Amino acid sequence: MTELEDYIEEALDAGCSAEQLRNFVRASITLQPRQLAASAAARLCDLADGPTALGYGGARGGGKSHWLLAQMGADDCQRVAGLKCLLLRKVGKANMENFEDLRQRLFGKLRHEFSAYRGVLAFGNGSRIIAGHFQSEKDIDAYLGLEYDVIGIEEATTLSSRKHQDITTCCRTSKPNWRPRIYSTTNPGGIGHAWYRAKFIVPFQNGKEMDTRFIPARVNDNSFNNPEYTKVLQGLTGWQKRAWYDGDWDIAAGQFFTTFRREVHVISSFDDSRAVEWFAAMDYGFTHYTVVLLGCLDGDGNMFIVDEHAERLWLPQRHAPAVLAMLGRHQISNRRLEVSDLRRFVAGADVFSRQSDGTTVASQYARLGLTLRCANTDRVNGWAEILHRLGDAGNGVPPRLFIHQRCARLADCLPSLQHDPNRPEDVLKVDADEDGVGGDDAADCCRYLVATKSRAVVQRKLRGL
């Protein structure tokens, strides 16, 4: 087979349509396998029930920028006349240099005009790509109120959740033969790490992508990287290597729980009969999430967090039945687990604070069948206990804390937590945004669960003094 025949077969195997492949061949654009997979996903945006947002990212050097401009210019702009596309990137000078370099490589065979002064690339059919930029988040406001059929965002995690949401309101169309979509490329880390991970990575990891598609990129996916660049990335250490070489989304700069490994600590199944002791913890909130975690110990002292209840804007009257139902999903001695079977059910000190009418939140839960006692709220020692139980699988220290995949909020929260710069032994407190993304409520609940010992254990320790 010729190289062209190999390429055609590879593209069709990746899911690219024949029309899409003709567009790339006509432009003399040869995409690599991972880029072809991203372009195939881009065509799914045409479908009425297809995605409206496509993310492509991970490690550095994965060919993301090359793909983004190729898809927008050589495929989207060629098949629909009059498309108006916005390509956004932080820092204008870097964007324009990158845009100019890629334009010359990608569109030499396509009739177009380019105005560097205006930052507009116009094709013969009236479709155009506008090279936009932002140096600070307030620059995004300049685009609000305008209409774009396609928006491409490079380095998307340099945007906060709010500004990303703002720019998505500009992605709309009046063309009957076009369905608007947003493409984004990025690496782990940055101010937008949490929202990007929640929007794209978690649905991808869980196999539950609906409005989004994510294509992971590794440096080895790009055969045009020079060997020296790959060695530079391999030579990095800590979070930078995991982010920029491995494309690991469970890390970020300043990460507190650096030994957390999703493939090690997150489990897909647990046999309730292994448990020799059951316990639960609550971190209470209203505007913030109320999180309840159910945990147990096995005969070897390993701790398993096996279930999670997490809701916001609920009153105790709604939480309590949901928590009881969560307990009822588990078995003890061939019957459903009940509150009375728990060695302890602890909560943060705020639950026991007296309100203006003299009552406490704890007393409200007691009337609803959940008797709570105060947790050990020592932050530094609590985080240290979690670190100790996580172990260090990479250096031969076995883990003794495992999290069931149904505890999705906790599994997403722990790896995102950062050191407090003013108190390095503590975790930096962070609240969920107004859409409920992020926050440390699940981690606080985990800290209560792990650090609080049963009264019997405490009494044995006191007798030994």
C-alpha positions as CSV (number, residue, x, y, z in Angstrom):
1,M,0.0,0.0,0.0
2,T,1.1,3.6,-0.7
3,E,1.5,6.1,2.1
4,L,-1.7,7.8,1.0
5,E,-3.6,4.5,1.1
6,D,-2.2,3.8,4.6
7,Y,-3.3,7.3,5.7
8,I,-6.8,6.9,4.2
9,E,-7.3,3.5,6.0
10,E,-6.0,5.0,9.2
11,A,-8.4,7.9,9.0
12,L,-11.4,5.8,8.2
13,D,-10.5,3.4,11.1
14,A,-10.4,6.4,13.4
15,G,-13.9,7.3,12.4
16,C,-13.3,10.2,10.0
17,S,-15.9,10.6,7.3
18,A,-15.0,10.3,3.6
19,E,-15.8,14.0,3.1
20,Q,-13.7,15.0,6.0
21,L,-10.8,13.0,4.7
22,R,-11.1,14.5,1.3
23,N,-10.9,18.0,2.9
24,F,-7.7,17.1,4.6
25,V,-6.1,15.4,1.5
26,R,-7.1,18.4,-0.6
27,A,-5.2,20.7,1.8
28,S,-2.3,18.2,1.9
29,I,-2.8,17.9,5.7
30,T,-1.7,14.7,7.3
31,L,-3.0,14.2,10.8
32,Q,-1.6,11.7,13.2
33,P,-3.8,8.9,14.7
34,R,-4.7,10.8,17.9
35,Q,-5.5,13.9,15.9
36,L,-7.6,11.9,13.5
37,A,-9.6,10.6,16.5
38,A,-10.2,14.2,17.6
39,S,-11.4,15.2,14.1
40,A,-13.7,12.2,14.1
41,A,-15.1,13.4,17.4
42,A,-15.5,16.9,16.0
43,R,-17.9,15.5,13.3
44,L,-20.1,14.0,16.0
45,C,-21.0,17.6,16.9
46,D,-23.1,17.6,13.7
47,L,-25.5,15.1,15.2
48,A,-28.6,16.4,16.9
49,D,-27.8,14.2,20.0
50,G,-24.0,14.6,19.6
51,P,-21.6,16.6,21.8
52,T,-21.3,20.4,21.7
53,A,-17.9,20.6,23.3
54,L,-14.7,18.7,22.4
55,G,-11.6,18.7,24.6
56,Y,-8.2,17.5,23.4
57,G,-5.4,17.6,25.9
58,G,-3.0,16.1,28.4
59,A,0.7,16.1,28.0
60,R,2.7,18.8,26.3
61,G,3.8,18.3,22.8
62,G,0.8,16.2,21.8
63,G,0.1,18.2,18.6
64,K,-3.0,19.9,20.0
65,S,-2.6,23.4,18.4
66,H,-1.8,21.9,15.0
67,W,-5.0,19.8,15.2
68,L,-7.2,22.6,16.3
69,L,-6.4,25.0,13.5
70,A,-6.5,22.1,10.9
71,Q,-9.9,21.0,12.0
72,M,-11.4,24.6,12.1
73,G,-9.8,25.7,8.8
74,A,-9.4,22.7,6.6
75,D,-12.6,20.9,7.5
76,D,-15.2,23.1,9.2
77,C,-14.5,26.3,7.2
78,Q,-14.3,24.4,3.8
79,R,-17.6,22.5,4.1
80,V,-19.8,25.3,5.3
81,A,-19.6,28.7,3.6
82,G,-19.6,31.9,5.8
83,L,-18.6,30.3,9.1
84,K,-17.3,32.7,11.7
85,C,-14.8,31.1,13.9
86,L,-13.0,32.5,17.0
87,L,-9.6,31.1,18.0
88,L,-8.8,32.2,21.6
89,R,-5.4,31.9,23.3
90,K,-3.9,33.7,26.3
91,V,-1.3,36.4,25.4
92,G,-1.8,37.9,22.0
93,K,1.8,38.0,20.7
94,A,2.3,34.2,21.3
95,N,-1.0,33.5,19.8
96,M,-0.3,35.5,16.6
97,E,3.2,33.9,16.1
98,N,1.8,30.5,16.6
99,F,-1.2,31.3,14.3
100,E,1.1,32.6,11.6
101,D,3.5,29.6,11.8
102,L,0.6,27.1,11.6
103,R,-1.2,29.0,8.9
104,Q,1.7,28.8,6.5
105,R,2.1,25.0,7.2
106,L,-1.5,24.1,7.0
107,F,-3.2,26.3,4.4
108,G,-0.7,26.6,1.6
109,K,-3.0,24.6,-0.7
110,L,-6.2,26.5,0.3
111,R,-7.2,29.8,-1.2
112,H,-7.2,32.3,1.6
113,E,-6.2,35.8,2.7
114,F,-4.6,36.7,6.0
115,S,-4.5,40.1,7.7
116,A,-2.0,40.1,10.5
117,Y,-3.1,43.5,11.6
118,R,-6.7,42.5,12.0
119,G,-5.9,38.9,13.0
120,V,-8.4,37.5,10.4
121,L,-7.9,34.6,8.1
122,A,-10.5,34.6,5.3
123,F,-11.2,31.7,3.0
124,G,-12.6,31.9,-0.6
125,N,-16.1,30.8,0.5
126,G,-16.5,33.5,3.0
127,S,-15.6,31.4,6.1
128,R,-13.1,33.1,8.4
129,I,-11.1,32.5,11.5
130,I,-10.5,35.4,13.9
131,A,-7.4,35.1,16.1
132,G,-8.4,36.4,19.5
133,H,-6.5,36.7,22.7
134,F,-6.8,37.6,26.3
135,Q,-4.0,38.8,28.6
136,S,-6.3,38.8,31.6
137,E,-9.8,37.4,32.2
138,K,-11.5,40.8,31.8
139,D,-10.4,40.8,28.2
140,I,-12.9,38.0,27.6
141,D,-15.7,40.6,28.1
142,A,-14.7,42.1,24.7
143,Y,-16.2,39.1,22.9
144,L,-19.4,38.9,24.9
145,G,-22.5,39.6,22.9
146,L,-20.9,38.5,19.6
147,E,-21.9,35.4,17.7
148,Y,-19.4,32.7,16.6
149,D,-20.3,29.4,14.9
150,V,-17.2,27.7,16.2
151,I,-15.0,28.7,19.1
152,G,-11.6,27.2,19.7
153,I,-9.9,27.8,23.0
154,E,-6.2,27.0,23.4
155,E,-4.8,26.6,26.9
156,A,-8.4,26.4,28.2
157,T,-7.3,25.8,31.9
158,T,-6.0,29.4,32.0
159,L,-9.7,30.5,32.2
160,S,-11.8,30.3,35.3
161,S,-15.1,28.5,35.2
162,R,-17.0,31.8,35.1
163,K,-15.1,33.2,32.1
164,H,-15.3,29.9,30.2
165,Q,-19.1,29.9,30.9
166,D,-19.2,33.5,29.7
167,I,-17.5,32.8,26.4
168,T,-19.7,29.8,25.7
169,T,-22.7,32.1,25.5
170,C,-21.1,33.5,22.3
171,C,-21.2,30.1,20.6
172,R,-24.5,30.2,18.6
173,T,-25.5,30.3,15.0
174,S,-28.3,31.3,12.6
175,K,-27.1,28.9,9.9
176,P,-29.6,26.0,9.3
177,N,-26.9,23.7,8.1
178,W,-24.5,24.1,11.1
179,R,-24.5,23.0,14.7
180,P,-22.3,25.3,16.9
181,R,-19.5,23.7,18.9
182,I,-16.5,24.6,21.1
183,Y,-13.1,22.9,20.7
184,S,-10.6,23.3,23.5
185,T,-7.0,22.1,24.0
186,T,-5.0,22.3,27.2
187,N,-2.7,20.7,29.7
188,P,-3.4,19.8,33.4
189,G,-2.9,22.6,35.9
190,G,-3.9,26.2,35.9
191,I,-6.8,28.2,37.4
192,G,-9.3,26.2,35.4
193,H,-8.0,22.7,36.2
194,A,-10.9,21.8,38.4
195,W,-13.8,22.8,36.1
196,Y,-12.1,21.4,33.0
197,R,-11.5,18.1,34.8
198,A,-15.1,18.0,36.0
199,K,-16.5,18.9,32.5
200,F,-14.3,16.7,30.3
201,I,-12.1,14.3,32.2
202,V,-14.5,12.8,34.7
203,P,-17.2,11.9,32.1
204,F,-14.4,10.4,29.9
205,Q,-13.0,8.4,32.8
206,N,-16.4,7.1,33.8
207,G,-17.5,6.3,30.2
208,K,-20.5,8.7,30.6
209,E,-19.8,11.4,28.0
210,M,-23.0,13.1,26.8
211,D,-22.5,16.8,25.8
212,T,-18.7,16.4,25.7
213,R,-16.0,14.3,24.2
214,F,-12.4,14.2,25.4
215,I,-9.3,12.9,23.5
216,P,-6.3,12.3,25.7
217,A,-2.9,13.4,24.2
218,R,0.6,12.2,25.1
219,V,3.9,13.5,23.9
220,N,4.5,10.1,22.1
221,D,1.4,10.7,20.1
222,N,3.3,13.4,18.1
223,S,6.0,11.8,16.0
224,F,7.2,15.3,15.0
225,N,8.6,16.1,18.4
226,N,12.3,16.1,18.4
227,P,13.9,13.5,20.8
228,E,15.5,16.2,22.9
229,Y,12.1,17.7,23.8
230,T,10.8,14.4,24.8
231,K,13.8,13.9,27.1
232,V,13.3,17.3,28.6
233,L,9.7,16.2,29.6
234,Q,11.0,12.9,30.8
235,G,13.5,14.6,33.0
236,L,10.9,16.6,34.9
237,T,10.0,15.6,38.5
238,G,7.0,15.8,40.7
239,W,3.7,17.2,39.5
240,Q,5.3,18.7,36.4
241,K,6.3,15.3,35.1
242,R,3.0,13.8,35.9
243,A,1.1,16.7,34.2
244,W,3.3,17.6,31.2
245,Y,4.8,14.2,30.4
246,D,2.2,11.7,31.6
247,G,-0.8,14.0,31.0
248,D,-2.2,13.0,34.5
249,W,-5.2,15.1,35.4
250,D,-5.2,13.9,39.1
251,I,-2.4,16.4,39.9
252,A,-1.7,20.1,39.9
253,A,1.1,22.4,41.0
254,G,1.2,22.5,44.8
255,Q,-0.8,19.3,45.1
256,F,-1.2,18.1,48.7
257,F,-1.9,14.4,48.2
258,T,0.9,13.7,45.7
259,T,0.8,9.9,46.4
260,F,-2.8,9.6,45.3
261,R,-3.2,7.3,42.3
262,R,-6.6,6.7,40.8
263,E,-5.6,3.3,39.5
264,V,-4.4,2.3,43.0
265,H,-6.8,4.0,45.4
266,V,-10.1,4.0,43.5
267,I,-11.7,0.5,43.4
268,S,-14.7,-0.7,41.4
269,S,-16.1,-3.3,43.8
270,F,-16.2,-4.2,47.5
271,D,-17.6,-7.2,49.3
272,D,-19.5,-5.9,52.4
273,S,-18.8,-9.2,54.2
274,R,-15.1,-8.2,54.5
275,A,-16.0,-5.4,56.9
276,V,-15.4,-5.9,60.6
277,E,-16.3,-2.3,61.7
278,W,-18.6,0.3,60.1
279,F,-18.6,4.0,60.6
280,A,-19.7,7.3,58.9
281,A,-19.0,11.0,58.9
282,M,-20.7,14.2,57.8
283,D,-19.5,17.6,56.7
284,Y,-22.6,19.8,57.0
285,G,-23.5,22.6,54.6
286,F,-26.4,24.3,52.9
287,T,-25.0,26.6,50.3
288,H,-21.9,24.3,50.4
289,Y,-22.4,20.6,50.0
290,T,-23.5,18.4,52.8
291,V,-21.4,15.3,52.4
292,V,-21.8,12.0,54.2
293,L,-19.3,9.2,53.7
294,L,-19.7,5.6,54.8
295,G,-16.5,3.6,55.6
296,C,-15.4,0.4,57.1
297,L,-12.3,-1.5,58.2
298,D,-11.4,-5.0,57.1
299,G,-9.6,-7.6,59.3
300,D,-6.2,-6.3,58.2
301,G,-6.9,-2.8,59.2
302,N,-7.4,-1.5,55.7
303,M,-10.0,1.3,55.4
304,F,-12.6,1.4,52.6
305,I,-14.8,4.4,51.9
306,V,-17.6,2.6,50.2
307,D,-20.5,5.1,49.7
308,E,-21.2,8.8,49.5
309,H,-24.1,11.1,49.8
310,A,-23.5,14.7,48.5
311,E,-26.1,17.3,47.9
312,R,-26.4,21.1,48.4
313,L,-29.4,23.4,49.1
314,W,-31.1,20.5,51.0
315,L,-32.5,20.7,54.5
316,P,-31.9,17.9,57.1
317,Q,-35.4,16.6,56.3
318,R,-34.2,15.6,52.8
319,H,-30.7,14.5,53.8
320,A,-31.7,12.1,56.5
321,P,-33.8,9.7,54.4
322,A,-31.2,9.8,51.7
323,V,-28.5,8.9,54.2
324,L,-30.6,6.0,55.6
325,A,-31.1,4.8,52.1
326,M,-27.4,4.9,51.5
327,L,-26.8,2.7,54.5
328,G,-29.5,0.3,53.4
329,R,-27.6,-0.4,50.2
330,H,-25.1,-2.4,52.3
331,Q,-25.3,-5.7,54.1
332,I,-24.3,-6.9,57.6
333,S,-25.1,-10.4,58.7
334,N,-27.5,-10.9,55.8
335,R,-29.5,-7.8,56.6
336,R,-29.4,-4.2,55.7
337,L,-26.9,-2.0,57.5
338,E,-28.6,0.4,60.0
339,V,-27.4,3.4,62.0
340,S,-27.2,1.3,65.1
341,D,-24.6,-0.9,63.4
342,L,-22.2,2.0,63.0
343,R,-19.4,2.2,65.6
344,R,-19.5,6.0,65.2
345,F,-21.2,8.6,63.1
346,V,-19.3,11.9,63.5
347,A,-19.7,15.4,62.2
348,G,-17.9,18.8,62.2
349,A,-18.2,21.1,65.2
350,D,-20.5,23.5,63.4
351,V,-23.3,20.9,63.6
352,F,-23.2,21.2,67.4
353,S,-23.2,25.0,67.6
354,R,-26.4,26.4,69.1
355,Q,-28.5,28.5,66.7
356,S,-30.4,31.6,67.7
357,D,-33.4,29.5,68.9
358,G,-31.1,27.4,71.1
359,T,-31.3,24.3,68.9
360,T,-28.5,22.6,67.0
361,V,-28.3,21.0,63.6
362,A,-27.3,17.8,65.4
363,S,-30.5,17.8,67.3
364,Q,-32.5,18.1,64.1
365,Y,-30.7,15.0,62.7
366,A,-31.3,13.1,66.0
367,R,-35.0,13.6,65.6
368,L,-34.7,12.2,62.1
369,G,-32.9,9.0,63.3
370,L,-29.2,10.1,62.9
371,T,-27.3,10.5,66.1
372,L,-24.1,12.4,65.6
373,R,-21.1,13.0,67.8
374,C,-18.3,15.5,67.3
375,A,-15.5,14.5,65.0
376,N,-11.8,15.1,65.5
377,T,-11.4,18.4,63.6
378,D,-7.6,18.8,63.9
379,R,-6.8,19.7,60.3
380,V,-3.0,19.1,60.2
381,N,-3.1,15.7,62.0
382,G,-6.2,14.7,60.0
383,W,-4.6,15.3,56.6
384,A,-1.4,13.6,57.9
385,E,-3.6,10.5,58.7
386,I,-5.0,10.4,55.2
387,L,-1.5,10.8,53.7
388,H,-0.3,7.9,55.9
389,R,-3.1,5.7,54.8
390,L,-2.6,6.5,51.1
391,G,0.9,5.0,51.3
392,D,3.3,5.6,48.5
393,A,2.7,2.9,45.8
394,G,5.4,4.3,43.6
395,N,8.0,3.7,46.3
396,G,6.8,0.4,47.7
397,V,4.7,1.7,50.6
398,P,1.3,-0.2,50.3
399,P,-1.9,1.8,50.6
400,R,-4.3,1.2,53.4
401,L,-7.1,3.6,52.2
402,F,-9.3,2.8,49.3
403,I,-12.2,4.7,47.8
404,H,-15.1,3.1,45.9
405,Q,-15.8,4.6,42.5
406,R,-19.3,5.5,43.6
407,C,-17.7,8.1,45.9
408,A,-17.1,10.3,42.9
409,R,-17.0,13.6,44.6
410,L,-14.4,12.4,47.1
411,A,-12.3,10.7,44.4
412,D,-12.3,14.0,42.4
413,C,-11.6,16.2,45.3
414,L,-8.6,14.6,47.0
415,P,-6.1,14.9,44.1
416,S,-7.2,18.6,43.4
417,L,-6.3,19.9,46.9
418,Q,-3.4,22.3,47.3
419,H,-1.0,23.1,50.1
420,D,-1.8,26.2,52.1
421,P,1.1,28.6,51.3
422,N,0.9,30.1,54.8
423,R,0.7,26.7,56.5
424,P,2.3,24.0,54.4
425,E,1.1,21.2,56.6
426,D,-2.5,22.2,56.0
427,V,-4.7,22.0,52.9
428,L,-5.7,25.3,51.3
429,K,-9.4,25.8,51.9
430,V,-11.5,26.2,48.7
431,D,-15.2,26.6,48.2
432,A,-17.3,25.2,45.4
433,D,-18.3,27.7,42.8
434,E,-21.9,28.9,42.3
435,D,-22.5,25.9,40.0
436,G,-21.2,23.4,42.7
437,V,-17.9,22.6,41.0
438,G,-14.9,22.1,43.2
439,G,-14.8,22.7,46.9
440,D,-13.2,20.7,49.8
441,D,-16.3,19.5,51.6
442,A,-15.8,15.9,50.6
443,A,-12.2,16.0,51.8
444,D,-13.2,17.5,55.1
445,C,-15.7,14.7,55.6
446,C,-13.0,12.2,54.7
447,R,-10.7,13.8,57.3
448,Y,-13.4,13.4,60.0
449,L,-13.9,9.8,58.9
450,V,-10.3,8.8,58.9
451,A,-9.0,10.8,61.9
452,T,-11.8,10.1,64.4
453,K,-11.3,7.0,66.4
454,S,-14.0,5.0,68.1
455,R,-14.4,5.5,71.9
456,A,-13.2,2.0,72.6
457,V,-9.9,2.7,70.8
458,V,-9.4,5.9,72.6
459,Q,-10.1,4.3,76.0
460,R,-7.6,1.5,75.2
461,K,-4.9,4.1,74.4
462,L,-5.7,6.0,77.6
463,R,-5.4,2.8,79.7
464,G,-2.0,2.2,78.1
465,L,-0.6,5.6,79.3
